[in-house]
Amino acid sequence: MWNLEFRAPGRETTAAELVARAWHQATPRQRHAAFAAGEVRLAGGIILDPQTRITPGALIRVVAREGR
């Protein structure tokens, strides 16, 4: 397990797109599990919906777990 922390780039996009870009080695199933478990956060709040729109510069944190 490790933590990913990054800022959204200069255009609005979805949380799913950002997480896929930052955690590219994960399978879609692993990324989906992170959202479902509340392990994707925006400014401290939990993002459960991968289609949530993220504004540029927003701080995103993801708990990345292997094999989930």
SULDAGI-V73250 format. One line per field, one symbol per residue. ss: DSSP state (A for helix, B for strand, O for the rest). Layout:
ss = ???
This chain:
ss = OBBBBBBOOOOOBBAAAAAAAAOOOOOAAAAAAAAAOOOBBBOOBBOOOOOOBBOOOOBBBBBBOOOO
